[in-house]
């Protein structure tokens, strides 16, 4: 396959990339990805949009445009032991996470600027990030986050998780090569599970709070 020479990166994107690579804050990819969505290569961004819309799950999602209300954490705490709802509450409480945080992500309006369909898919995707942690069993450590974003990209490519997936190995090469095996293991583990599992995006998981998590993992090939 022949490739033409790629256009030069926007100077603002270059600066943001260098800042991200120099930082060990797990959130360093957030401003990088937002900058990319604003000044990145138009054809590449259109490619992300096309992949998102071509995903078979997306077609199902766009029929009803399901969005869930913010989970009632206290109600979930009363769910049966081992249920999806109980484990989701335990995950939020253990990690001291706000159930509404990702529902207010700056990436949602950034995607909406690219079209209402793409914006909706992004909004639902951010609602599901913490759910993916629970369903996969991947924790919130830096490597756990790498596993989850790798899983997410395997299910449906999107600019933010893809940027993490692309930039973190480069960061290891530049600054901490001894961490490369652990990072690459995390990437491949998440990717392999995401490719093997049934599509998760179009499932109304919030309607399955009372079902056993182990049962759901088996049903969706996550076990």
VOFIMAR-798498 format. One record per residue (C-alpha): chain; residue in three letters; z, y, x; residue number from 1. Coordinates in steps of 0.5 Angstrom, whole numbers, plus 2048, in hexadecimal, padded with zeros to 3 digits. Layout:
N
<rec ch="A" aa="ALA" z="Z" y="Y" x="X" i="NUM"/>
...
# end
This chain:
223
<rec ch="A" aa="UNK" z="800" y="800" x="800" i="1"/>
<rec ch="A" aa="UNK" z="7FE" y="807" x="803" i="2"/>
<rec ch="A" aa="UNK" z="802" y="80D" x="802" i="3"/>
<rec ch="A" aa="UNK" z="800" y="814" x="803" i="4"/>
<rec ch="A" aa="UNK" z="805" y="819" x="807" i="5"/>
<rec ch="A" aa="UNK" z="80B" y="81B" x="803" i="6"/>
<rec ch="A" aa="UNK" z="80C" y="822" x="801" i="7"/>
<rec ch="A" aa="UNK" z="811" y="826" x="805" i="8"/>
<rec ch="A" aa="UNK" z="818" y="826" x="802" i="9"/>
<rec ch="A" aa="UNK" z="81A" y="82D" x="7FF" i="10"/>
<rec ch="A" aa="UNK" z="81F" y="830" x="804" i="11"/>
<rec ch="A" aa="UNK" z="824" y="830" x="7FF" i="12"/>
<rec ch="A" aa="UNK" z="824" y="829" x="7FE" i="13"/>
<rec ch="A" aa="UNK" z="824" y="828" x="806" i="14"/>
<rec ch="A" aa="UNK" z="82A" y="82C" x="806" i="15"/>
<rec ch="A" aa="UNK" z="82E" y="828" x="800" i="16"/>
<rec ch="A" aa="UNK" z="82C" y="821" x="803" i="17"/>
<rec ch="A" aa="UNK" z="82F" y="823" x="80A" i="18"/>
<rec ch="A" aa="UNK" z="835" y="826" x="807" i="19"/>
<rec ch="A" aa="UNK" z="836" y="81F" x="803" i="20"/>
<rec ch="A" aa="UNK" z="835" y="81B" x="809" i="21"/>
<rec ch="A" aa="UNK" z="83A" y="81F" x="80D" i="22"/>
<rec ch="A" aa="UNK" z="83F" y="81E" x="807" i="23"/>
<rec ch="A" aa="UNK" z="844" y="818" x="806" i="24"/>
<rec ch="A" aa="UNK" z="845" y="81A" x="7FF" i="25"/>
<rec ch="A" aa="UNK" z="843" y="815" x="7FA" i="26"/>
<rec ch="A" aa="UNK" z="840" y="81B" x="7F6" i="27"/>
<rec ch="A" aa="UNK" z="83C" y="81D" x="7FB" i="28"/>
<rec ch="A" aa="UNK" z="836" y="81B" x="7F8" i="29"/>
<rec ch="A" aa="UNK" z="837" y="81F" x="7F2" i="30"/>
<rec ch="A" aa="UNK" z="834" y="825" x="7F4" i="31"/>
<rec ch="A" aa="UNK" z="82F" y="822" x="7F8" i="32"/>
<rec ch="A" aa="UNK" z="82C" y="81E" x="7F2" i="33"/>
<rec ch="A" aa="UNK" z="82D" y="825" x="7EE" i="34"/>
<rec ch="A" aa="UNK" z="829" y="828" x="7F3" i="35"/>
<rec ch="A" aa="UNK" z="824" y="823" x="7F3" i="36"/>
<rec ch="A" aa="UNK" z="823" y="823" x="7EC" i="37"/>
<rec ch="A" aa="UNK" z="822" y="82B" x="7EC" i="38"/>
<rec ch="A" aa="UNK" z="81D" y="82B" x="7F2" i="39"/>
<rec ch="A" aa="UNK" z="81B" y="824" x="7F4" i="40"/>
<rec ch="A" aa="UNK" z="814" y="822" x="7F4" i="41"/>
<rec ch="A" aa="UNK" z="811" y="822" x="7ED" i="42"/>
<rec ch="A" aa="UNK" z="80D" y="81C" x="7ED" i="43"/>
<rec ch="A" aa="UNK" z="813" y="818" x="7F0" i="44"/>
<rec ch="A" aa="UNK" z="818" y="81B" x="7EA" i="45"/>
<rec ch="A" aa="UNK" z="812" y="819" x="7E5" i="46"/>
<rec ch="A" aa="UNK" z="812" y="812" x="7E8" i="47"/>
<rec ch="A" aa="UNK" z="81A" y="811" x="7E6" i="48"/>
<rec ch="A" aa="UNK" z="818" y="814" x="7DF" i="49"/>
<rec ch="A" aa="UNK" z="813" y="80F" x="7DE" i="50"/>
<rec ch="A" aa="UNK" z="817" y="809" x="7E1" i="51"/>
<rec ch="A" aa="UNK" z="81D" y="80B" x="7DC" i="52"/>
<rec ch="A" aa="UNK" z="818" y="80C" x="7D6" i="53"/>
<rec ch="A" aa="UNK" z="814" y="805" x="7D8" i="54"/>
<rec ch="A" aa="UNK" z="81B" y="801" x="7D8" i="55"/>
<rec ch="A" aa="UNK" z="81B" y="7FC" x="7D2" i="56"/>
<rec ch="A" aa="UNK" z="822" y="7FE" x="7D0" i="57"/>
<rec ch="A" aa="UNK" z="820" y="806" x="7D0" i="58"/>
<rec ch="A" aa="UNK" z="81B" y="804" x="7CA" i="59"/>
<rec ch="A" aa="UNK" z="821" y="801" x="7C6" i="60"/>
<rec ch="A" aa="UNK" z="826" y="807" x="7C8" i="61"/>
<rec ch="A" aa="UNK" z="821" y="80C" x="7C6" i="62"/>
<rec ch="A" aa="UNK" z="820" y="809" x="7BF" i="63"/>
<rec ch="A" aa="UNK" z="827" y="80B" x="7BD" i="64"/>
<rec ch="A" aa="UNK" z="82A" y="80F" x="7C3" i="65"/>
<rec ch="A" aa="UNK" z="831" y="80C" x="7C3" i="66"/>
<rec ch="A" aa="UNK" z="836" y="810" x="7C6" i="67"/>
<rec ch="A" aa="UNK" z="83D" y="80E" x="7C5" i="68"/>
<rec ch="A" aa="UNK" z="843" y="813" x="7C4" i="69"/>
<rec ch="A" aa="UNK" z="848" y="813" x="7CA" i="70"/>
<rec ch="A" aa="UNK" z="84D" y="80D" x="7CA" i="71"/>
<rec ch="A" aa="UNK" z="853" y="80D" x="7C7" i="72"/>
<rec ch="A" aa="UNK" z="857" y="80B" x="7CD" i="73"/>
<rec ch="A" aa="UNK" z="85E" y="80A" x="7C9" i="74"/>
<rec ch="A" aa="UNK" z="85A" y="806" x="7C4" i="75"/>
<rec ch="A" aa="UNK" z="857" y="801" x="7C9" i="76"/>
<rec ch="A" aa="UNK" z="85E" y="800" x="7CC" i="77"/>
<rec ch="A" aa="UNK" z="860" y="7FC" x="7C6" i="78"/>
<rec ch="A" aa="UNK" z="85A" y="7F8" x="7C6" i="79"/>
<rec ch="A" aa="UNK" z="85B" y="7F0" x="7C8" i="80"/>
<rec ch="A" aa="UNK" z="85C" y="7EE" x="7CF" i="81"/>
<rec ch="A" aa="UNK" z="855" y="7ED" x="7D3" i="82"/>
<rec ch="A" aa="UNK" z="851" y="7F1" x="7CE" i="83"/>
<rec ch="A" aa="UNK" z="84C" y="7F6" x="7D0" i="84"/>
<rec ch="A" aa="UNK" z="850" y="7FB" x="7CD" i="85"/>
<rec ch="A" aa="UNK" z="856" y="7F9" x="7D0" i="86"/>
<rec ch="A" aa="UNK" z="853" y="7F8" x="7D7" i="87"/>
<rec ch="A" aa="UNK" z="84F" y="7FF" x="7D6" i="88"/>
<rec ch="A" aa="UNK" z="856" y="803" x="7D5" i="89"/>
<rec ch="A" aa="UNK" z="859" y="7FF" x="7DB" i="90"/>
<rec ch="A" aa="UNK" z="853" y="801" x="7DF" i="91"/>
<rec ch="A" aa="UNK" z="854" y="809" x="7DD" i="92"/>
<rec ch="A" aa="UNK" z="85C" y="809" x="7DE" i="93"/>
<rec ch="A" aa="UNK" z="85C" y="805" x="7E4" i="94"/>
<rec ch="A" aa="UNK" z="857" y="80A" x="7E7" i="95"/>
<rec ch="A" aa="UNK" z="85A" y="810" x="7E4" i="96"/>
<rec ch="A" aa="UNK" z="853" y="812" x="7E1" i="97"/>
<rec ch="A" aa="UNK" z="851" y="816" x="7DB" i="98"/>
<rec ch="A" aa="UNK" z="84D" y="813" x="7D6" i="99"/>
<rec ch="A" aa="UNK" z="849" y="819" x="7D4" i="100"/>
<rec ch="A" aa="UNK" z="848" y="81B" x="7DC" i="101"/>
<rec ch="A" aa="UNK" z="841" y="818" x="7DC" i="102"/>
<rec ch="A" aa="UNK" z="83F" y="81A" x="7D5" i="103"/>
<rec ch="A" aa="UNK" z="83F" y="821" x="7D8" i="104"/>
<rec ch="A" aa="UNK" z="83B" y="820" x="7DE" i="105"/>
<rec ch="A" aa="UNK" z="836" y="825" x="7E1" i="106"/>
<rec ch="A" aa="UNK" z="831" y="820" x="7E1" i="107"/>
<rec ch="A" aa="UNK" z="830" y="820" x="7DA" i="108"/>
<rec ch="A" aa="UNK" z="82D" y="827" x="7D9" i="109"/>
<rec ch="A" aa="UNK" z="829" y="826" x="7DF" i="110"/>
<rec ch="A" aa="UNK" z="826" y="820" x="7DC" i="111"/>
<rec ch="A" aa="UNK" z="825" y="823" x="7D5" i="112"/>
<rec ch="A" aa="UNK" z="821" y="829" x="7D9" i="113"/>
<rec ch="A" aa="UNK" z="81C" y="823" x="7DA" i="114"/>
<rec ch="A" aa="UNK" z="81B" y="821" x="7D3" i="115"/>
<rec ch="A" aa="UNK" z="820" y="81F" x="7CD" i="116"/>
<rec ch="A" aa="UNK" z="81E" y="817" x="7CE" i="117"/>
<rec ch="A" aa="UNK" z="820" y="818" x="7D5" i="118"/>
<rec ch="A" aa="UNK" z="826" y="81C" x="7D4" i="119"/>
<rec ch="A" aa="UNK" z="829" y="817" x="7CF" i="120"/>
<rec ch="A" aa="UNK" z="828" y="811" x="7D3" i="121"/>
<rec ch="A" aa="UNK" z="82C" y="815" x="7D9" i="122"/>
<rec ch="A" aa="UNK" z="831" y="816" x="7D4" i="123"/>
<rec ch="A" aa="UNK" z="832" y="80F" x="7D1" i="124"/>
<rec ch="A" aa="UNK" z="832" y="80D" x="7D9" i="125"/>
<rec ch="A" aa="UNK" z="838" y="811" x="7DB" i="126"/>
<rec ch="A" aa="UNK" z="83C" y="80F" x="7D5" i="127"/>
<rec ch="A" aa="UNK" z="83B" y="808" x="7D8" i="128"/>
<rec ch="A" aa="UNK" z="83C" y="809" x="7DF" i="129"/>
<rec ch="A" aa="UNK" z="844" y="807" x="7DE" i="130"/>
<rec ch="A" aa="UNK" z="842" y="801" x="7D9" i="131"/>
<rec ch="A" aa="UNK" z="83D" y="7FF" x="7DF" i="132"/>
<rec ch="A" aa="UNK" z="843" y="7FF" x="7E3" i="133"/>
<rec ch="A" aa="UNK" z="847" y="7FA" x="7DE" i="134"/>
<rec ch="A" aa="UNK" z="842" y="7F6" x="7DD" i="135"/>
<rec ch="A" aa="UNK" z="840" y="7F4" x="7E4" i="136"/>
<rec ch="A" aa="UNK" z="847" y="7F4" x="7E7" i="137"/>
<rec ch="A" aa="UNK" z="845" y="7F9" x="7EC" i="138"/>
<rec ch="A" aa="UNK" z="84B" y="7FE" x="7EE" i="139"/>
<rec ch="A" aa="UNK" z="84B" y="805" x="7EF" i="140"/>
<rec ch="A" aa="UNK" z="84C" y="805" x="7F7" i="141"/>
<rec ch="A" aa="UNK" z="846" y="808" x="7FB" i="142"/>
<rec ch="A" aa="UNK" z="842" y="801" x="7FC" i="143"/>
<rec ch="A" aa="UNK" z="844" y="7FF" x="7F4" i="144"/>
<rec ch="A" aa="UNK" z="840" y="806" x="7F2" i="145"/>
<rec ch="A" aa="UNK" z="83A" y="804" x="7F7" i="146"/>
<rec ch="A" aa="UNK" z="83A" y="7FD" x="7F3" i="147"/>
<rec ch="A" aa="UNK" z="83A" y="800" x="7EC" i="148"/>
<rec ch="A" aa="UNK" z="835" y="805" x="7EE" i="149"/>
<rec ch="A" aa="UNK" z="830" y="800" x="7F1" i="150"/>
<rec ch="A" aa="UNK" z="831" y="7FC" x="7EB" i="151"/>
<rec ch="A" aa="UNK" z="82F" y="802" x="7E7" i="152"/>
<rec ch="A" aa="UNK" z="829" y="803" x="7EB" i="153"/>
<rec ch="A" aa="UNK" z="827" y="7FC" x="7EA" i="154"/>
<rec ch="A" aa="UNK" z="828" y="7FC" x="7E2" i="155"/>
<rec ch="A" aa="UNK" z="824" y="803" x="7E2" i="156"/>
<rec ch="A" aa="UNK" z="823" y="808" x="7E8" i="157"/>
<rec ch="A" aa="UNK" z="825" y="80F" x="7E7" i="158"/>
<rec ch="A" aa="UNK" z="826" y="815" x="7EC" i="159"/>
<rec ch="A" aa="UNK" z="82D" y="815" x="7ED" i="160"/>
<rec ch="A" aa="UNK" z="82F" y="80E" x="7EE" i="161"/>
<rec ch="A" aa="UNK" z="828" y="80D" x="7F2" i="162"/>
<rec ch="A" aa="UNK" z="82A" y="813" x="7F7" i="163"/>
<rec ch="A" aa="UNK" z="831" y="80F" x="7F8" i="164"/>
<rec ch="A" aa="UNK" z="82E" y="809" x="7FA" i="165"/>
<rec ch="A" aa="UNK" z="829" y="80C" x="7FE" i="166"/>
<rec ch="A" aa="UNK" z="82D" y="811" x="802" i="167"/>
<rec ch="A" aa="UNK" z="833" y="80D" x="803" i="168"/>
<rec ch="A" aa="UNK" z="830" y="808" x="808" i="169"/>
<rec ch="A" aa="UNK" z="82D" y="80E" x="80C" i="170"/>
<rec ch="A" aa="UNK" z="834" y="811" x="80C" i="171"/>
<rec ch="A" aa="UNK" z="836" y="80A" x="80F" i="172"/>
<rec ch="A" aa="UNK" z="831" y="80A" x="814" i="173"/>
<rec ch="A" aa="UNK" z="832" y="811" x="817" i="174"/>
<rec ch="A" aa="UNK" z="83A" y="811" x="817" i="175"/>
<rec ch="A" aa="UNK" z="83D" y="80B" x="816" i="176"/>
<rec ch="A" aa="UNK" z="838" y="805" x="818" i="177"/>
<rec ch="A" aa="UNK" z="83E" y="800" x="818" i="178"/>
<rec ch="A" aa="UNK" z="83E" y="801" x="810" i="179"/>
<rec ch="A" aa="UNK" z="837" y="7FF" x="80F" i="180"/>
<rec ch="A" aa="UNK" z="838" y="7F7" x="80D" i="181"/>
<rec ch="A" aa="UNK" z="83E" y="7F9" x="808" i="182"/>
<rec ch="A" aa="UNK" z="839" y="7FE" x="805" i="183"/>
<rec ch="A" aa="UNK" z="833" y="7FA" x="805" i="184"/>
<rec ch="A" aa="UNK" z="837" y="7F4" x="802" i="185"/>
<rec ch="A" aa="UNK" z="83A" y="7F9" x="7FC" i="186"/>
<rec ch="A" aa="UNK" z="832" y="7FB" x="7FB" i="187"/>
<rec ch="A" aa="UNK" z="82F" y="7F4" x="7FB" i="188"/>
<rec ch="A" aa="UNK" z="835" y="7F1" x="7F7" i="189"/>
<rec ch="A" aa="UNK" z="835" y="7F7" x="7F1" i="190"/>
<rec ch="A" aa="UNK" z="82D" y="7F6" x="7F1" i="191"/>
<rec ch="A" aa="UNK" z="82D" y="7EF" x="7F1" i="192"/>
<rec ch="A" aa="UNK" z="831" y="7EF" x="7EB" i="193"/>
<rec ch="A" aa="UNK" z="82E" y="7F5" x="7E7" i="194"/>
<rec ch="A" aa="UNK" z="827" y="7F1" x="7E8" i="195"/>
<rec ch="A" aa="UNK" z="82A" y="7EA" x="7E6" i="196"/>
<rec ch="A" aa="UNK" z="82E" y="7ED" x="7E0" i="197"/>
<rec ch="A" aa="UNK" z="82B" y="7EE" x="7D9" i="198"/>
<rec ch="A" aa="UNK" z="82A" y="7F5" x="7D7" i="199"/>
<rec ch="A" aa="UNK" z="830" y="7F9" x="7D6" i="200"/>
<rec ch="A" aa="UNK" z="82E" y="800" x="7D4" i="201"/>
<rec ch="A" aa="UNK" z="82C" y="7FF" x="7CD" i="202"/>
<rec ch="A" aa="UNK" z="832" y="7FB" x="7CB" i="203"/>
<rec ch="A" aa="UNK" z="837" y="7FF" x="7C6" i="204"/>
<rec ch="A" aa="UNK" z="83D" y="7FD" x="7CB" i="205"/>
<rec ch="A" aa="UNK" z="842" y="801" x="7C7" i="206"/>
<rec ch="A" aa="UNK" z="841" y="7FC" x="7C1" i="207"/>
<rec ch="A" aa="UNK" z="843" y="7F6" x="7C5" i="208"/>
<rec ch="A" aa="UNK" z="84A" y="7F9" x="7C7" i="209"/>
<rec ch="A" aa="UNK" z="84E" y="7F3" x="7C4" i="210"/>
<rec ch="A" aa="UNK" z="84A" y="7EE" x="7C7" i="211"/>
<rec ch="A" aa="UNK" z="84C" y="7EA" x="7CD" i="212"/>
<rec ch="A" aa="UNK" z="849" y="7ED" x="7D4" i="213"/>
<rec ch="A" aa="UNK" z="848" y="7E6" x="7D7" i="214"/>
<rec ch="A" aa="UNK" z="844" y="7E4" x="7D1" i="215"/>
<rec ch="A" aa="UNK" z="840" y="7EB" x="7D1" i="216"/>
<rec ch="A" aa="UNK" z="83F" y="7EA" x="7D9" i="217"/>
<rec ch="A" aa="UNK" z="83C" y="7E2" x="7D8" i="218"/>
<rec ch="A" aa="UNK" z="838" y="7E5" x="7D2" i="219"/>
<rec ch="A" aa="UNK" z="834" y="7EA" x="7D6" i="220"/>
<rec ch="A" aa="UNK" z="834" y="7E6" x="7DD" i="221"/>
<rec ch="A" aa="UNK" z="839" y="7EA" x="7E0" i="222"/>
<rec ch="A" aa="UNK" z="83E" y="7E4" x="7E2" i="223"/>
# end
